[in-house]
Amino acid sequence: MVNSEYTVNPEIPSIDNYIGGEWKPPLSGKRNAGCNPARSSEIVSLSPDSECDDLDVAVASAEAARYAWRKLTGAQRGALLFKAADLLESRLEEIGRAMTCEMGKTLGEAKGETARGAAILRYYAGEGMRPVGDVIPATDAEALMFTTRAPLGVVGVISPWNFPVAIPVWKMAPALVFGNTVVWKPAAETAITASLIMACFHEAGFPAGVMNMVIGEGAVIGQGIAEHPGIHAVTFTGSDTVGKRVGQIALARGAKYQLEMGGKNPIIIAADADLDLAVDATISGGLRSTGQKCTATSRVIVVSDVYESFRSKLLEKVERLKVGDGLNAETWLGPCASRKQYETVLDYIRKGKEEGAELLVGGEQPDDPELADGYFITPAVFDQVMPKMAIAREEIFGPVLALIEVRDLDEAIELANDTEYGLSASLYTSNLGYALKFIQETDAGLVRVNAETAGVELQAPFGGMKGSSSHSREQGQAAIEFYTAVKTVFMKP
């Protein structure tokens, strides 16, 4: 049974869940059609419309596998991650194309993200050989006291569509190498990409039940993961509204949880900034991936002395950006990932104009008739933006930049902090004093000087402050803090 308004080609891939080492169709038999956002009438996949019964089977498989998995050494678990990395890397083109067809990201970006996924797997494969505890002096001269770390058990992973390789991999890799088993709910919009990732783990030889994937609606499978008594920890990336709900449910039943949510990320352009570099960083940070990044630049806060010059340079470059199908080598900016996201972005553009901001460029469907069937929006730049406007306060998740003029750096930092979010922030300056002040006073988990807001290094801790995060950190060596529990050991002969 297919839940779709479209005619389905029998050659379209039908994706299955992966449970207990086997590919399994949803128990209900129901599937949903996924379309290409560059050509919305083109169906590219049929993904499972799973229900809680499917999730129950997956959790039972993960539970049955976890004791044998935790008995392996970190080096043994890491060896399997190395194999999965090699397989992922060998399928760079296939996975990249699937990602572009499912969510619109340009092929270059999609292949780059897949390569990054392989790098993340290799990084955490090596973590299997790192120390996991400390020897602590005991007050008893005959005793040995030390700490070690224990896996949590079954970890539920809920990942979004905007980075369908990197985000789930940076969650699952540390979970696995530290001895946990996984039940993963990927975004249904990127079901093909998810199945190709899972195939790499399967072919790498992970034992049955260690990795499980259940695809379905967030209100069913996502909430089911948060509620399930057999899942000991939940890691989530997505919207703040859904994330807070996941955290509340997990907290109520005593499960460990980790939330990475939205951002309204500012870039500050100081009077002494290199404007050409600052413009490039604003465009890359704000408009790459069609602005669909939690770390994307959204607010562009510019000191009055250079406001006119910066705006002029920015508009000149934005107007030259090529919008189109991500598979076209000339395309710089692909479509929004879905009709829902497309309509959300257009609604914010309408709000911006209604509230009195001046739309300088973009914010509309391209003229090219070949793009008429896709979710394309030309990159929008607003001027005369006031701090209380919706486009200056709410996460848009689209190709929209809001220019805000300020007197000086003090006002810029105050305005940058005037938000419920605190994920990423950037400053362009050549003044060391300005840089240090910005680093010290900015309320963001990721602070960058003379670099775009959207840069994330896999070996460094990542996470936000305020409403952007549950205050835990992902990636790098910090990941061990979430995926394990400290165990203190006191021994006497």
C-alpha positions as CSV (number, residue, x, y, z in Angstrom):
1,M,0.0,0.0,0.0
2,V,1.4,3.4,-1.0
3,N,0.3,6.6,0.7
4,S,0.8,9.0,-2.3
5,E,-1.1,11.2,-4.7
6,Y,1.3,10.3,-7.5
7,T,1.5,7.6,-10.1
8,V,4.4,5.3,-9.0
9,N,6.9,3.8,-11.4
10,P,7.6,0.1,-10.6
11,E,11.3,0.9,-11.0
12,I,11.4,3.3,-8.1
13,P,13.4,1.8,-5.2
14,S,11.3,0.5,-2.4
15,I,13.2,1.0,0.9
16,D,13.0,-1.5,3.8
17,N,13.7,-1.2,7.5
18,Y,16.9,-2.9,8.8
19,I,16.3,-4.9,11.9
20,G,18.3,-7.7,13.5
21,G,20.7,-7.9,10.6
22,E,18.0,-8.2,7.9
23,W,16.1,-5.9,5.6
24,K,12.4,-6.1,6.5
25,P,9.3,-4.4,5.1
26,P,7.1,-2.5,7.5
27,L,4.7,-4.8,9.3
28,S,1.8,-2.7,8.1
29,G,2.8,-2.9,4.5
30,K,2.3,0.8,4.1
31,R,4.8,3.1,2.3
32,N,5.2,6.7,1.5
33,A,6.4,8.2,-1.7
34,G,9.4,10.6,-1.7
35,C,9.8,13.2,-4.4
36,N,12.8,15.0,-6.0
37,P,12.6,18.6,-4.7
38,A,14.1,19.8,-8.0
39,R,11.2,18.2,-9.9
40,S,8.4,17.7,-7.4
41,S,6.3,15.4,-9.6
42,E,9.1,12.9,-9.9
43,I,8.9,10.1,-7.3
44,V,12.4,8.9,-6.2
45,S,11.6,6.4,-3.4
46,L,9.0,4.5,-1.5
47,S,9.9,4.5,2.2
48,P,8.4,2.5,5.1
49,D,5.5,4.0,6.9
50,S,6.5,2.1,10.0
51,E,4.5,1.8,13.2
52,C,5.3,1.1,16.8
53,D,5.3,-2.7,16.2
54,D,8.3,-2.3,13.9
55,L,10.0,-0.2,16.6
56,D,9.4,-2.9,19.2
57,V,11.0,-5.5,17.1
58,A,14.0,-3.3,16.5
59,V,14.5,-2.5,20.2
60,A,14.2,-6.2,21.1
61,S,16.9,-6.9,18.5
62,A,19.2,-4.2,19.9
63,E,18.6,-5.4,23.5
64,A,19.5,-9.0,22.5
65,A,22.7,-7.9,20.8
66,R,24.0,-5.5,23.4
67,Y,25.7,-7.8,25.9
68,A,27.8,-9.6,23.3
69,W,28.7,-6.3,21.7
70,R,29.8,-4.6,24.9
71,K,32.1,-7.6,25.6
72,L,34.2,-6.8,22.5
73,T,37.2,-4.6,22.9
74,G,37.2,-1.1,21.7
75,A,39.7,-2.1,19.1
76,Q,37.5,-4.8,17.8
77,R,34.5,-2.5,17.5
78,G,36.7,0.1,15.9
79,A,37.9,-2.3,13.3
80,L,34.3,-2.7,12.1
81,L,33.9,1.1,11.9
82,F,37.1,1.2,9.8
83,K,35.5,-1.2,7.3
84,A,32.3,0.7,7.2
85,A,34.3,3.9,6.5
86,D,36.0,2.2,3.5
87,L,32.7,1.1,2.1
88,L,31.1,4.5,2.6
89,E,34.0,6.2,0.8
90,S,33.9,3.7,-2.1
91,R,30.3,4.7,-2.7
92,L,30.8,8.5,-2.7
93,E,29.2,9.1,-6.0
94,E,26.2,6.8,-5.5
95,I,25.4,8.2,-2.0
96,G,26.0,11.8,-3.2
97,R,23.6,11.4,-6.1
98,A,21.0,9.8,-3.9
99,M,21.2,12.7,-1.4
100,T,21.0,15.3,-4.1
101,C,17.9,13.6,-5.7
102,E,16.2,13.3,-2.3
103,M,16.8,16.7,-0.6
104,G,18.3,18.9,-3.2
105,K,21.8,19.6,-2.0
106,T,24.3,20.2,-4.8
107,L,26.2,17.1,-5.8
108,G,29.6,18.6,-4.7
109,E,28.2,19.3,-1.2
110,A,26.6,15.9,-1.1
111,K,29.8,14.1,-2.0
112,G,31.7,16.2,0.4
113,E,29.3,15.3,3.2
114,T,29.7,11.6,2.4
115,A,33.5,11.9,2.5
116,R,33.1,13.6,5.9
117,G,31.0,10.7,7.1
118,A,33.8,8.3,6.3
119,A,36.3,10.6,8.1
120,I,34.0,10.6,11.2
121,L,33.8,6.8,11.2
122,R,37.6,6.6,11.0
123,Y,38.0,9.1,13.8
124,Y,35.8,7.1,16.2
125,A,37.3,3.8,15.1
126,G,40.5,5.2,16.6
127,E,38.7,6.2,19.8
128,G,38.4,2.5,20.6
129,M,42.0,2.5,21.5
130,R,42.0,5.6,23.7
131,P,42.1,5.7,27.6
132,V,38.7,5.6,29.2
133,G,39.5,6.3,32.8
134,D,41.9,7.4,35.5
135,V,43.7,6.0,38.5
136,I,42.8,8.0,41.6
137,P,44.8,7.9,44.9
138,A,42.8,6.1,47.6
139,T,43.0,6.9,51.3
140,D,43.5,3.2,52.0
141,A,47.1,2.3,51.2
142,E,46.2,-1.2,50.3
143,A,43.4,-0.2,47.8
144,L,43.4,0.5,44.1
145,M,40.9,3.1,43.0
146,F,40.2,3.9,39.4
147,T,37.4,5.0,37.0
148,T,36.3,3.3,33.8
149,R,33.3,3.8,31.5
150,A,30.3,1.6,30.8
151,P,28.0,1.8,27.7
152,L,24.5,3.0,28.3
153,G,22.8,0.1,26.5
154,V,20.4,0.7,23.6
155,V,20.7,4.2,22.1
156,G,17.9,5.8,20.0
157,V,19.1,8.1,17.3
158,I,16.8,10.6,15.7
159,S,18.4,12.5,12.8
160,P,17.2,15.2,10.3
161,W,17.2,15.4,6.5
162,N,19.5,18.3,6.0
163,F,22.7,16.4,6.7
164,P,21.6,12.8,6.1
165,V,25.1,11.3,6.3
166,A,27.2,13.4,8.6
167,I,24.7,13.9,11.5
168,P,23.6,10.3,12.0
169,V,27.1,9.0,11.5
170,W,28.5,11.4,14.2
171,K,25.9,10.1,16.5
172,M,26.1,6.4,15.7
173,A,29.8,6.0,15.4
174,P,30.6,7.0,19.1
175,A,27.6,5.1,20.3
176,L,28.9,2.0,18.7
177,V,32.6,2.3,19.5
178,F,31.8,2.8,23.2
179,G,29.8,-0.4,23.3
180,N,26.1,0.6,22.8
181,T,23.7,-0.8,20.3
182,V,21.6,1.5,18.1
183,V,18.0,2.0,16.9
184,W,18.1,4.7,14.3
185,K,15.2,6.7,12.9
186,P,16.4,8.7,9.9
187,A,14.3,11.3,8.1
188,A,11.9,9.7,5.7
189,E,12.8,12.4,3.2
190,T,16.2,10.9,2.8
191,A,15.3,7.2,3.0
192,I,17.5,6.1,0.1
193,T,20.6,7.8,1.6
194,A,19.8,6.2,4.9
195,S,19.5,2.7,3.4
196,L,22.9,3.1,1.6
197,I,24.5,4.1,4.9
198,M,23.0,1.1,6.6
199,A,24.2,-1.2,3.8
200,C,27.7,-0.1,4.5
201,F,27.4,-1.2,8.2
202,H,25.8,-4.4,7.1
203,E,28.5,-5.3,4.6
204,A,31.2,-4.3,7.2
205,G,30.1,-7.2,9.3
206,F,28.4,-5.6,12.3
207,P,26.7,-8.4,14.3
208,A,22.9,-8.7,13.9
209,G,21.0,-6.4,16.1
210,V,23.8,-4.0,16.8
211,M,22.6,-1.6,14.2
212,N,18.8,-1.2,13.5
213,M,17.0,1.3,11.3
214,V,13.2,2.1,11.4
215,I,11.8,4.6,9.0
216,G,8.5,6.3,9.7
217,E,6.7,9.5,10.8
218,G,8.3,11.5,13.6
219,A,5.1,11.6,15.6
220,V,5.1,7.7,15.6
221,I,8.7,6.4,15.4
222,G,10.4,9.5,16.8
223,Q,8.1,9.8,19.7
224,G,8.2,6.0,20.1
225,I,11.9,6.1,20.6
226,A,11.6,8.8,23.2
227,E,8.9,6.9,25.1
228,H,10.3,3.3,24.7
229,P,11.3,1.7,28.0
230,G,13.8,-0.4,26.2
231,I,15.8,2.6,24.9
232,H,18.3,3.8,27.5
233,A,19.4,7.1,25.8
234,V,18.1,9.3,23.0
235,T,20.2,11.6,20.8
236,F,18.2,14.1,18.7
237,T,18.9,16.7,16.1
238,G,16.0,18.8,14.7
239,S,13.7,21.6,15.5
240,D,13.5,23.1,19.0
241,T,9.8,22.4,19.3
242,V,10.2,18.7,18.6
243,G,13.5,18.5,20.5
244,K,12.0,19.9,23.7
245,R,9.2,17.4,23.5
246,V,11.7,14.5,23.1
247,G,13.6,15.8,26.1
248,Q,10.5,16.0,28.3
249,I,9.5,12.5,27.4
250,A,12.9,11.1,28.0
251,L,13.3,12.9,31.3
252,A,9.9,11.7,32.6
253,R,11.0,8.1,32.3
254,G,14.6,8.7,33.4
255,A,16.4,8.1,30.1
256,K,19.5,10.0,29.2
257,Y,19.0,12.5,26.4
258,Q,20.9,14.8,24.1
259,L,19.3,17.6,22.0
260,E,20.8,19.7,19.3
261,M,18.2,22.1,17.9
262,G,17.9,25.5,16.2
263,G,19.9,28.6,15.7
264,K,19.6,32.2,14.7
265,N,23.2,32.6,14.0
266,P,24.8,36.1,13.7
267,I,27.8,37.2,11.7
268,I,29.2,40.6,12.9
269,I,31.1,42.8,10.4
270,A,33.4,45.2,12.3
271,A,34.5,48.5,10.9
272,D,38.1,47.1,10.3
273,A,36.9,43.8,8.6
274,D,38.2,42.6,5.3
275,L,34.9,43.2,3.5
276,D,35.6,40.9,0.6
277,L,36.3,38.0,2.9
278,A,33.3,38.9,5.1
279,V,31.0,38.9,2.1
280,D,32.2,35.5,1.0
281,A,31.8,34.1,4.5
282,T,28.2,35.5,4.7
283,I,27.2,34.0,1.4
284,S,28.8,30.6,2.1
285,G,27.6,30.5,5.7
286,G,24.1,31.7,5.0
287,L,23.2,30.4,1.6
288,R,25.1,27.1,1.0
289,S,22.8,24.1,1.3
290,T,20.0,26.6,0.6
291,G,20.4,27.9,4.1
292,Q,19.2,24.6,5.5
293,K,21.8,24.3,8.3
294,C,21.3,24.8,12.0
295,T,24.6,26.8,12.0
296,A,23.7,28.9,8.9
297,T,24.2,32.6,9.0
298,S,20.9,34.3,9.4
299,R,21.5,37.7,10.9
300,V,24.2,39.9,9.3
301,I,25.1,42.6,11.8
302,V,27.2,45.3,10.3
303,V,28.8,48.4,11.9
304,S,27.6,51.7,10.3
305,D,31.0,52.7,9.1
306,V,31.1,49.9,6.5
307,Y,27.4,49.1,6.1
308,E,26.9,50.7,2.7
309,S,30.1,49.2,1.2
310,F,29.4,45.7,2.7
311,R,25.8,45.7,1.4
312,S,26.9,46.7,-2.1
313,K,29.5,44.0,-2.3
314,L,27.1,41.4,-0.9
315,L,24.3,42.2,-3.4
316,E,26.7,42.1,-6.3
317,K,27.7,38.5,-5.5
318,V,24.3,37.2,-4.4
319,E,22.7,38.3,-7.7
320,R,25.3,36.1,-9.6
321,L,24.5,32.9,-7.7
322,K,23.2,30.1,-10.0
323,V,20.0,28.5,-8.7
324,G,19.1,25.1,-10.2
325,D,19.1,21.3,-10.0
326,G,21.9,20.1,-7.6
327,L,23.0,17.5,-10.2
328,N,23.9,20.4,-12.6
329,A,27.6,21.2,-12.2
330,E,26.9,24.9,-12.7
331,T,24.4,25.0,-9.8
332,W,25.5,26.9,-6.7
333,L,22.1,26.8,-4.9
334,G,19.7,23.9,-5.0
335,P,16.0,23.8,-4.1
336,C,14.4,23.7,-0.6
337,A,14.2,20.1,0.5
338,S,10.4,19.8,0.5
339,R,7.2,21.6,-0.2
340,K,6.7,22.2,3.5
341,Q,10.1,23.9,3.8
342,Y,9.6,25.8,0.6
343,E,6.2,27.2,1.9
344,T,7.8,28.0,5.3
345,V,10.5,30.1,3.7
346,L,8.1,32.0,1.4
347,D,5.9,32.7,4.5
348,Y,8.9,34.3,6.3
349,I,9.7,36.4,3.2
350,R,6.1,37.6,3.2
351,K,6.3,38.4,6.9
352,G,9.5,40.3,6.4
353,K,7.9,42.6,3.9
354,E,4.8,43.0,5.9
355,E,6.8,44.0,9.0
356,G,8.6,46.8,7.0
357,A,11.9,45.2,6.0
358,E,13.1,46.0,2.5
359,L,13.6,43.0,0.2
360,L,16.7,44.1,-1.8
361,V,17.0,41.0,-4.0
362,G,15.6,37.5,-4.5
363,G,12.9,35.7,-2.4
364,E,10.9,34.4,-5.4
365,Q,10.6,31.5,-7.8
366,P,13.2,31.7,-10.6
367,D,12.1,32.8,-14.1
368,D,13.6,29.6,-15.7
369,P,10.6,27.5,-16.8
370,E,12.7,24.3,-16.3
371,L,12.7,25.1,-12.6
372,A,8.9,25.6,-12.4
373,D,8.3,22.1,-11.0
374,G,10.8,22.4,-8.2
375,Y,11.0,24.0,-4.7
376,F,13.4,26.8,-5.8
377,I,13.7,30.2,-4.2
378,T,16.2,32.8,-5.3
379,P,18.4,33.9,-2.4
380,A,16.8,36.8,-0.5
381,V,18.6,39.7,1.2
382,F,16.6,42.0,3.5
383,D,17.6,45.5,4.5
384,Q,16.1,47.8,7.1
385,V,15.7,44.8,9.4
386,M,14.7,45.7,13.0
387,P,15.7,43.3,15.9
388,K,12.1,42.5,16.9
389,M,11.0,41.4,13.4
390,A,10.2,37.7,12.8
391,I,13.0,37.4,10.2
392,A,15.4,38.6,12.9
393,R,14.3,36.4,15.7
394,E,12.9,33.1,14.3
395,E,14.8,30.3,12.5
396,I,13.8,30.3,8.8
397,F,16.0,27.4,7.6
398,G,16.2,28.8,4.1
399,P,18.2,31.2,1.8
400,V,17.3,34.4,3.6
401,L,19.8,37.0,5.0
402,A,18.7,39.8,7.3
403,L,21.0,42.9,7.3
404,I,21.0,44.9,10.6
405,E,23.0,48.1,11.0
406,V,24.6,48.9,14.4
407,R,26.7,51.8,15.8
408,D,29.7,49.8,17.1
409,L,30.9,46.4,18.3
410,D,29.3,46.7,21.7
411,E,25.9,47.1,20.2
412,A,26.6,44.3,17.7
413,I,27.4,41.8,20.5
414,E,24.4,42.9,22.5
415,L,22.2,42.3,19.5
416,A,23.9,39.0,18.7
417,N,23.0,37.8,22.1
418,D,19.4,39.0,22.0
419,T,17.9,35.7,21.0
420,E,16.6,32.5,22.6
421,Y,19.2,30.6,20.6
422,G,23.0,30.2,21.1
423,L,24.4,27.8,18.6
424,S,27.0,29.6,16.4
425,A,28.3,33.2,16.0
426,S,31.0,34.8,13.9
427,L,33.0,38.0,13.8
428,Y,35.1,39.5,11.0
429,T,37.8,41.9,12.3
430,S,41.5,42.6,12.1
431,N,41.6,43.8,15.7
432,L,42.8,41.3,18.3
433,G,41.1,43.2,21.1
434,Y,37.7,43.0,19.3
435,A,38.2,39.3,18.7
436,L,38.9,38.6,22.4
437,K,35.9,40.7,23.5
438,F,33.7,38.8,21.1
439,I,35.0,35.4,22.3
440,Q,34.4,36.3,25.9
441,E,31.0,38.0,25.7
442,T,29.2,36.0,23.0
443,D,26.6,33.5,24.1
444,A,27.2,30.7,21.6
445,G,28.6,27.2,21.8
446,L,30.5,27.7,18.6
447,V,32.4,31.0,18.2
448,R,34.4,31.8,15.1
449,V,36.6,34.7,14.2
450,N,37.3,35.5,10.5
451,A,35.4,32.3,9.5
452,E,31.8,31.6,8.6
453,T,29.3,30.5,11.2
454,A,28.6,27.2,9.5
455,G,32.0,25.5,10.0
456,V,32.0,22.4,12.2
457,E,35.2,20.3,12.8
458,L,34.6,16.6,13.5
459,Q,37.3,16.4,16.1
460,A,36.0,19.3,18.1
461,P,33.1,19.5,20.6
462,F,29.9,20.8,19.0
463,G,26.8,22.1,20.6
464,G,24.9,25.2,21.6
465,M,23.9,27.4,24.5
466,K,20.4,28.5,25.6
467,G,17.6,27.1,23.5
468,S,19.9,25.6,20.9
469,S,20.9,22.6,23.0
470,S,20.5,20.4,26.0
471,H,24.0,21.6,26.9
472,S,25.7,18.4,26.1
473,R,28.3,18.2,23.3
474,E,28.6,16.1,20.2
475,Q,31.7,15.1,18.2
476,G,35.3,14.9,19.2
477,Q,36.4,13.3,22.4
478,A,33.5,15.0,24.2
479,A,31.1,12.4,22.7
480,I,32.2,9.9,25.3
481,E,30.5,12.0,28.0
482,F,27.1,11.3,26.6
483,Y,27.4,7.7,25.3
484,T,28.9,6.2,28.5
485,A,28.5,6.3,32.3
486,V,31.4,6.8,34.6
487,K,32.0,3.8,36.9
488,T,34.3,4.3,39.9
489,V,36.1,1.1,41.1
490,F,37.6,0.6,44.6
491,M,39.5,-2.7,45.0
492,K,41.3,-4.3,47.9
493,P,43.2,-7.6,47.8
